Amino acid sequence: MTALEKISAPPTRVGGTALYDWDHLVQEDRAHRLIYTDPAIFETEMTNIFGGTWTYIAHESEIPAENDFITRRLGLRPLIVVRDSDGKIRALYNRCTHRGTTLCRWDKGNAKSFQCPYHGWNFLNNGRLRGVPWPDGYADDMRDPKYNLAQVPRLESYRGFIFGTLNMDALPLSEHLGPIAKVIDEWLDRNPGGKVVVCEANRFRYKGNWKLAYDNSCDGYHVAYSHRSLLETENRFAGVNAKGMAYYRNSPDSQPMYMRYTGHGNHFKDKRPNLEKRPGGLWALESAHPGMEYYEAEFIKRYGDRAFSLLDLAGSEPVNINVFPNFSLLGNHIQVFEPISVEGTNAIWYGTMIVNDGSVPDEAVTDINALRMRTQEGFPNFGEVDDIANFEQIQRGLMAIEDEWVYMNRGFGIPDRIKQHDDGTITAPATDEAFMREHFKEWKRLMKARPNLAIQREP
């Protein structure tokens, strides 16, 4: 058993009066600049959203063995995500219970215990206080659970993706994911054994609010303009064979791709209908990069008719899968948004590797992962920088306090443009902003709520 401690969210009401009129700040087709610029709203988000709903934390492959750990965040809360000595996955607060200093200052490692570098308090990796220097100086019983590390009370994994919440009343993770889980399944199941291993990351920090990244995560309207240089680079040697995101260049809404909103702030942009339905159809979209021609020739020589199906495993899956508030799957990447402040955000792109389930020759697995490393360099280095420039310029523009509104009305009010489905999902053309209007409904619901938040400690 573990001990739960109820915690209080920042007040959103004084007496019976709301501090903010959320319905005014987020309307059907527009949002107020304050939601991106107000520090008090940001503080409330850190509890009501990055605490009140399921938030992505890590992947199980990052802590494969007992006592493996990594350090991460839940909103602003520093965490040690650990597979403890009994094999249980925990998310410990990376905060010594003595005087509050950061307990573990390493990014990752393997440890049965963590010793505070300030006064030497030592904690087992299940969170229990193991011992303190010179305990005879304390009148208290240091075995009191209040001295054990706080930890996230609810952790659940979906096919290796670890999510956490402090909200004891939140739906089970599988219900929260709902229809987006099927798209995650499809993203995983194209890989051998339906698994990936997370590897190193491209890390960016931008001077802007975290929501700017999520607002962009399903946006098909900006691609032809913001990523023009990337499109030109991808296609400079392509001739008539369109590469990368070339399907955005001319009338993208006439293409078979689309966006779908699935509930709870989650959505995806599906560009897979643009692919040629043949082995090698995905590989054919990859733009030129060093070694590409050599590997392709070697695969044809070694594996014959199977070559292009194997090369497709190195290609970037053309779908953007977004789980509110901080998680995206794009191509072969896992992208995570970490809020730092009201106008500061980390955008982290984790690469992924395939693992061999016996269905792919070992040598091919090694080569496919080498190719994936090359294909995973493309967008973070040439496309994400475009997006970050936009986010920073938006944040700067929002300082014009008299011009109050951000509009998200593309596709709004046009008959028959947006389709409602029996399962509650919504589809629209790839350039529509329906996804943004819908995820802001979830943002507003959470901001109005009184979440039942708690932490836990080992008894």
C-alpha positions as CSV (number, residue, x, y, z in Angstrom):
1,M,0.0,0.0,0.0
2,T,1.0,3.6,-0.6
3,A,0.1,6.7,1.3
4,L,-1.8,9.3,-0.8
5,E,-1.7,13.0,0.0
6,K,-4.3,15.3,-1.5
7,I,-2.9,18.5,-3.0
8,S,-4.5,21.8,-3.8
9,A,-4.6,23.5,-7.2
10,P,-4.1,27.3,-7.5
11,P,-7.5,29.0,-6.9
12,T,-9.5,29.7,-10.0
13,R,-12.3,31.3,-8.0
14,V,-12.5,33.9,-5.2
15,G,-15.7,33.1,-3.3
16,G,-18.2,32.3,-6.1
17,T,-16.5,34.6,-8.6
18,A,-14.3,33.1,-11.4
19,L,-10.9,34.7,-11.7
20,Y,-11.1,34.2,-15.5
21,D,-14.0,34.0,-17.8
22,W,-12.8,30.9,-19.7
23,D,-15.7,31.1,-22.2
24,H,-14.7,34.6,-23.1
25,L,-11.0,33.7,-23.4
26,V,-11.7,30.7,-25.7
27,Q,-14.6,31.1,-28.1
28,E,-15.9,29.0,-30.9
29,D,-13.5,30.4,-33.6
30,R,-10.9,32.5,-31.7
31,A,-8.8,32.5,-28.6
32,H,-7.6,35.5,-26.5
33,R,-3.9,36.4,-26.4
34,L,-3.8,36.1,-22.6
35,I,-3.9,32.3,-22.7
36,Y,-0.4,32.4,-24.2
37,T,1.0,35.3,-22.2
38,D,-0.6,35.4,-18.7
39,P,1.7,33.8,-16.0
40,A,-1.3,33.1,-13.8
41,I,-3.0,31.1,-16.5
42,F,0.3,29.3,-17.1
43,E,0.4,28.4,-13.4
44,T,-3.1,27.0,-13.5
45,E,-2.2,24.9,-16.6
46,M,0.6,23.3,-14.6
47,T,-1.9,21.8,-12.2
48,N,-5.2,21.5,-14.2
49,I,-3.6,20.2,-17.4
50,F,-0.1,19.0,-16.6
51,G,-1.5,17.3,-13.5
52,G,-5.2,17.1,-14.2
53,T,-5.0,14.9,-17.4
54,W,-2.8,12.1,-18.7
55,T,0.6,13.5,-19.8
56,Y,3.3,11.6,-21.6
57,I,6.4,11.0,-19.5
58,A,8.7,8.4,-21.1
59,H,9.0,5.2,-23.0
60,E,9.6,1.8,-21.4
61,S,12.6,1.0,-23.7
62,E,14.5,3.9,-22.0
63,I,14.5,2.0,-18.7
64,P,14.7,-1.7,-19.9
65,A,16.5,-3.2,-16.8
66,E,15.9,-3.1,-13.1
67,N,17.3,0.0,-11.5
68,D,17.5,1.9,-14.8
69,F,16.4,5.5,-14.5
70,I,16.0,8.7,-16.6
71,T,15.1,12.2,-15.5
72,R,12.1,13.9,-17.0
73,R,9.3,16.5,-16.3
74,L,5.6,16.5,-15.6
75,G,4.9,20.1,-16.4
76,L,7.4,21.9,-14.2
77,R,7.8,19.0,-11.8
78,P,11.2,17.3,-12.1
79,L,10.9,13.5,-12.1
80,I,13.1,10.5,-11.8
81,V,11.4,7.8,-13.9
82,V,12.8,4.5,-12.7
83,R,12.3,0.7,-13.0
84,D,12.9,0.0,-9.3
85,S,14.7,-3.0,-7.8
86,D,11.4,-5.1,-8.0
87,G,10.9,-4.1,-11.6
88,K,8.1,-1.7,-11.0
89,I,8.0,1.6,-13.0
90,R,7.7,4.7,-10.8
91,A,7.9,8.4,-11.4
92,L,9.6,9.9,-8.3
93,Y,9.7,13.6,-7.7
94,N,13.3,14.6,-8.2
95,R,13.3,16.7,-5.1
96,C,14.9,15.8,-1.8
97,T,12.3,15.9,1.0
98,H,14.8,17.5,3.3
99,R,15.4,21.0,1.9
100,G,14.1,20.6,-1.7
101,T,17.2,20.4,-3.8
102,T,17.4,18.3,-7.0
103,L,18.1,14.8,-5.9
104,C,19.5,13.2,-9.1
105,R,21.5,15.4,-11.4
106,W,22.2,12.8,-14.1
107,D,20.1,12.4,-17.2
108,K,20.1,8.6,-17.0
109,G,21.8,5.7,-15.4
110,N,21.4,2.7,-13.2
111,A,21.1,3.0,-9.4
112,K,19.5,1.2,-6.5
113,S,19.4,4.4,-4.5
114,F,19.8,8.2,-4.8
115,Q,21.9,10.3,-2.5
116,C,21.2,14.0,-2.1
117,P,24.3,15.9,-3.0
118,Y,23.4,18.7,-0.4
119,H,23.2,16.9,3.0
120,G,23.6,13.2,2.0
121,W,20.1,11.9,2.6
122,N,19.8,8.6,0.8
123,F,16.6,7.2,-0.8
124,L,15.9,3.7,-2.2
125,N,14.7,3.7,-5.8
126,N,11.2,2.9,-4.6
127,G,11.2,6.3,-2.9
128,R,11.7,5.3,0.7
129,L,14.2,7.2,2.8
130,R,17.1,4.8,3.4
131,G,19.1,6.8,5.9
132,V,20.4,10.2,6.9
133,P,23.8,11.3,8.2
134,W,24.1,11.4,12.0
135,P,20.4,10.5,12.7
136,D,20.9,11.1,16.5
137,G,20.5,14.8,15.7
138,Y,16.8,14.3,14.9
139,A,14.0,13.9,17.5
140,D,11.6,12.7,14.8
141,D,11.3,9.1,13.7
142,M,12.9,9.3,10.3
143,R,10.9,6.3,9.2
144,D,7.8,8.5,9.0
145,P,6.5,8.2,5.4
146,K,6.4,12.0,5.2
147,Y,10.2,11.9,4.6
148,N,9.8,9.4,1.6
149,L,10.0,10.9,-1.9
150,A,6.7,12.1,-3.4
151,Q,5.7,10.2,-6.6
152,V,3.1,10.4,-9.3
153,P,0.2,8.3,-8.0
154,R,-1.1,7.1,-11.4
155,L,1.2,5.7,-14.1
156,E,-0.1,3.6,-17.0
157,S,1.6,2.4,-20.2
158,Y,0.1,2.0,-23.6
159,R,2.3,-0.3,-25.7
160,G,5.4,1.1,-24.1
161,F,4.4,4.7,-23.9
162,I,4.3,5.8,-20.2
163,F,1.7,8.4,-19.2
164,G,1.1,9.9,-15.7
165,T,-1.5,12.0,-14.0
166,L,-2.0,13.4,-10.5
167,N,-5.8,13.4,-11.0
168,M,-7.3,10.5,-9.0
169,D,-10.6,10.9,-11.0
170,A,-9.1,10.8,-14.5
171,L,-10.4,8.2,-16.8
172,P,-8.3,5.0,-17.3
173,L,-5.6,5.7,-19.9
174,S,-7.2,3.4,-22.5
175,E,-10.5,5.3,-22.3
176,H,-8.7,8.7,-22.4
177,L,-6.8,7.7,-25.6
178,G,-10.0,6.3,-27.2
179,P,-9.9,6.2,-31.0
180,I,-6.4,7.6,-31.2
181,A,-5.1,4.3,-29.8
182,K,-5.9,2.5,-33.1
183,V,-3.7,5.0,-35.0
184,I,-0.9,4.5,-32.4
185,D,-1.3,0.8,-33.0
186,E,-0.9,1.3,-36.8
187,W,2.2,3.4,-36.2
188,L,3.8,0.7,-34.1
189,D,2.6,-2.4,-36.0
190,R,4.4,-1.5,-39.2
191,N,7.6,-2.3,-37.3
192,P,8.8,-5.8,-36.6
193,G,7.1,-7.2,-33.6
194,G,5.1,-4.0,-33.2
195,K,7.9,-2.4,-31.2
196,V,10.4,0.4,-31.3
197,V,13.3,1.4,-29.0
198,V,13.8,5.0,-28.2
199,C,17.3,6.4,-28.8
200,E,18.9,9.8,-28.6
201,A,17.1,13.1,-29.3
202,N,17.3,16.4,-31.1
203,R,16.6,19.0,-28.4
204,F,15.4,22.6,-29.1
205,R,14.2,25.4,-26.8
206,Y,12.1,28.2,-28.0
207,K,10.9,31.5,-26.5
208,G,7.2,30.9,-26.7
209,N,4.3,29.3,-25.0
210,W,3.9,25.5,-25.1
211,K,0.5,25.6,-26.7
212,L,2.0,27.2,-29.9
213,A,3.6,23.8,-30.6
214,Y,0.5,21.8,-30.0
215,D,-1.5,24.3,-32.1
216,N,0.9,23.5,-34.9
217,S,1.0,19.8,-34.5
218,C,-1.9,19.0,-36.9
219,D,-1.7,22.2,-39.0
220,G,-1.5,21.6,-42.7
221,Y,-2.1,25.2,-43.7
222,H,1.5,26.4,-43.0
223,V,3.5,23.8,-44.8
224,A,3.9,25.2,-48.3
225,Y,4.9,28.6,-46.9
226,S,6.8,28.0,-43.6
227,H,8.7,25.0,-45.0
228,R,9.3,26.3,-48.5
229,S,13.0,25.9,-48.3
230,L,12.7,22.4,-47.0
231,L,10.4,21.4,-49.8
232,E,12.8,22.9,-52.3
233,T,15.7,21.1,-50.7
234,E,13.9,17.7,-50.6
235,N,12.9,18.0,-54.3
236,R,15.9,19.7,-55.9
237,F,17.1,16.4,-57.4
238,A,13.8,14.6,-57.5
239,G,12.7,15.5,-61.1
240,V,9.1,14.4,-61.5
241,N,9.2,12.2,-58.4
242,A,7.8,14.3,-55.6
243,K,9.6,13.9,-52.3
244,G,8.9,14.6,-48.7
245,M,5.9,16.9,-48.1
246,A,5.6,17.9,-51.8
247,Y,1.9,17.0,-51.8
248,Y,1.3,20.3,-49.9
249,R,2.5,22.5,-52.7
250,N,-0.5,22.6,-55.0
251,S,-4.1,22.6,-53.6
252,P,-3.5,20.4,-50.6
253,D,-7.2,20.2,-49.8
254,S,-7.8,18.4,-53.1
255,Q,-5.5,15.6,-51.9
256,P,-6.8,12.5,-50.1
257,M,-5.0,13.4,-46.9
258,Y,-7.2,14.7,-44.0
259,M,-7.2,15.6,-40.3
260,R,-9.3,13.8,-37.6
261,Y,-10.2,14.8,-34.1
262,T,-10.7,11.9,-31.8
263,G,-11.7,13.5,-28.4
264,H,-9.9,14.5,-25.2
265,G,-7.8,17.0,-27.1
266,N,-6.3,14.2,-29.3
267,H,-6.1,14.3,-33.1
268,F,-4.1,13.2,-36.1
269,K,-3.2,14.3,-39.6
270,D,-3.2,11.4,-42.0
271,K,-1.1,11.8,-45.1
272,R,-0.8,8.0,-45.7
273,P,-3.6,8.1,-48.4
274,N,-1.1,10.1,-50.6
275,L,1.2,7.1,-50.7
276,E,1.6,4.7,-53.6
277,K,0.2,1.4,-52.4
278,R,3.2,-0.8,-53.2
279,P,6.4,-2.0,-51.6
280,G,8.8,0.9,-51.6
281,G,6.0,3.5,-51.7
282,L,7.1,5.0,-48.4
283,W,10.8,4.8,-49.3
284,A,10.1,6.6,-52.6
285,L,9.1,9.7,-50.6
286,E,12.5,10.0,-48.9
287,S,14.7,12.8,-50.2
288,A,18.3,12.3,-51.0
289,H,20.8,11.8,-48.1
290,P,24.3,10.4,-47.9
291,G,24.5,6.7,-48.4
292,M,21.0,6.3,-49.6
293,E,21.8,5.0,-53.1
294,Y,24.4,2.6,-51.7
295,Y,22.0,1.0,-49.2
296,E,19.3,0.7,-51.7
297,A,21.5,-1.1,-54.2
298,E,22.8,-3.4,-51.4
299,F,19.3,-4.3,-50.3
300,I,18.2,-5.1,-53.9
301,K,21.3,-7.3,-54.2
302,R,20.8,-9.1,-50.9
303,Y,17.1,-9.3,-50.5
304,G,15.7,-9.2,-54.1
305,D,11.9,-8.7,-54.2
306,R,11.8,-8.1,-50.5
307,A,14.2,-5.1,-50.6
308,F,11.7,-2.3,-50.9
309,S,9.4,-3.6,-48.1
310,L,12.5,-3.6,-45.9
311,L,13.5,-0.1,-47.0
312,D,10.0,1.1,-46.1
313,L,10.9,0.4,-42.5
314,A,13.5,3.2,-42.8
315,G,11.0,5.6,-44.3
316,S,9.2,8.3,-42.3
317,E,5.5,7.3,-41.7
318,P,3.5,10.2,-43.0
319,V,1.1,10.7,-40.1
320,N,1.1,13.2,-37.2
321,I,-0.5,11.6,-34.1
322,N,-1.0,14.0,-31.2
323,V,-2.1,13.2,-27.7
324,F,-2.9,16.3,-25.7
325,P,-1.1,18.1,-24.1
326,N,2.5,17.2,-24.9
327,F,3.0,14.2,-27.2
328,S,3.3,13.6,-30.9
329,L,4.4,10.8,-33.2
330,L,5.7,12.1,-36.5
331,G,7.5,10.0,-39.1
332,N,9.6,7.8,-37.0
333,H,10.0,10.3,-34.2
334,I,8.5,10.8,-30.7
335,Q,8.1,14.6,-30.1
336,V,7.6,15.9,-26.6
337,F,6.7,19.5,-25.6
338,E,8.0,20.5,-22.1
339,P,6.8,23.8,-20.7
340,I,9.5,25.8,-19.0
341,S,7.7,29.1,-18.4
342,V,4.8,31.0,-19.8
343,E,7.1,32.0,-22.7
344,G,9.6,29.2,-22.8
345,T,9.3,25.6,-24.1
346,N,11.5,22.6,-24.8
347,A,10.7,20.7,-28.0
348,I,12.4,17.3,-28.0
349,W,12.5,14.9,-31.0
350,Y,13.4,11.4,-29.9
351,G,14.6,9.0,-32.6
352,T,13.4,5.4,-32.7
353,M,15.0,2.1,-33.8
354,I,13.4,-1.2,-34.8
355,V,14.2,-4.4,-33.0
356,N,14.4,-7.8,-34.5
357,D,11.6,-10.2,-33.8
358,G,13.1,-12.9,-36.1
359,S,11.3,-11.7,-39.2
360,V,14.1,-9.5,-40.5
361,P,17.7,-10.5,-41.1
362,D,20.0,-9.1,-38.4
363,E,22.2,-7.3,-40.9
364,A,19.1,-5.7,-42.4
365,V,18.0,-4.4,-38.9
366,T,21.4,-2.8,-38.4
367,D,21.2,-1.1,-41.8
368,I,17.6,0.0,-41.5
369,N,18.4,1.7,-38.1
370,A,21.4,3.4,-39.8
371,L,19.1,4.7,-42.5
372,R,16.5,5.7,-39.9
373,M,19.1,7.8,-38.2
374,R,19.6,9.7,-41.5
375,T,15.9,10.1,-42.3
376,Q,15.3,11.3,-38.7
377,E,17.8,14.1,-39.1
378,G,15.8,15.7,-41.8
379,F,12.8,17.4,-40.4
380,P,14.2,18.4,-36.9
381,N,17.2,20.1,-38.5
382,F,15.4,21.7,-41.5
383,G,11.7,21.9,-40.6
384,E,11.5,22.3,-36.9
385,V,13.7,25.4,-37.0
386,D,11.0,27.0,-39.3
387,D,8.3,26.2,-36.8
388,I,10.3,27.5,-33.9
389,A,10.9,30.7,-35.7
390,N,7.1,31.0,-36.1
391,F,6.4,30.3,-32.5
392,E,8.9,32.9,-31.3
393,Q,7.5,35.5,-33.7
394,I,3.9,34.7,-32.6
395,Q,4.9,35.2,-28.9
396,R,6.5,38.5,-29.9
397,G,3.3,39.5,-31.8
398,L,1.1,38.7,-28.9
399,M,2.8,41.5,-26.9
400,A,0.6,43.9,-29.0
401,I,-1.9,44.0,-26.1
402,E,-4.7,46.0,-27.9
403,D,-5.0,43.4,-30.7
404,E,-6.5,40.7,-28.5
405,W,-7.5,37.7,-30.7
406,V,-6.0,34.7,-32.3
407,Y,-8.3,33.3,-35.0
408,M,-8.7,29.6,-35.7
409,N,-11.6,29.8,-38.1
410,R,-10.3,28.1,-41.2
411,G,-13.1,25.7,-42.4
412,F,-15.5,27.1,-39.8
413,G,-19.1,27.6,-40.9
414,I,-18.7,26.1,-44.4
415,P,-21.5,23.6,-45.0
416,D,-20.5,19.9,-45.4
417,R,-16.7,20.7,-45.0
418,I,-16.4,19.1,-41.6
419,K,-17.8,15.5,-41.1
420,Q,-19.1,14.2,-37.9
421,H,-18.8,10.4,-37.4
422,D,-20.9,7.9,-35.4
423,D,-17.9,7.3,-33.0
424,G,-17.8,11.0,-32.1
425,T,-14.7,11.8,-34.2
426,I,-14.5,14.7,-36.7
427,T,-12.7,14.8,-40.0
428,A,-11.9,17.8,-42.1
429,P,-9.5,18.8,-45.0
430,A,-5.8,18.8,-44.1
431,T,-5.5,22.6,-43.9
432,D,-8.6,23.2,-41.6
433,E,-8.2,24.4,-38.1
434,A,-11.0,22.2,-36.7
435,F,-8.4,20.3,-34.7
436,M,-7.4,23.5,-32.9
437,R,-11.0,24.5,-32.2
438,E,-11.6,21.1,-30.7
439,H,-8.5,20.8,-28.6
440,F,-9.2,24.2,-27.1
441,K,-12.6,22.9,-26.0
442,E,-10.7,20.3,-24.0
443,W,-8.3,22.9,-22.7
444,K,-11.2,25.0,-21.5
445,R,-12.9,22.0,-19.9
446,L,-9.8,21.2,-17.9
447,M,-9.2,24.8,-16.9
448,K,-12.7,25.1,-15.5
449,A,-12.4,21.8,-13.6
450,R,-11.6,21.2,-9.9
451,P,-9.3,18.2,-10.3
452,N,-8.8,15.7,-7.5
453,L,-5.0,15.9,-7.3
454,A,-2.8,13.8,-5.1
455,I,0.8,12.6,-4.7
456,Q,1.8,9.3,-3.1
457,R,4.6,8.2,-0.8
458,E,5.7,4.7,0.2
459,P,4.5,3.9,3.7
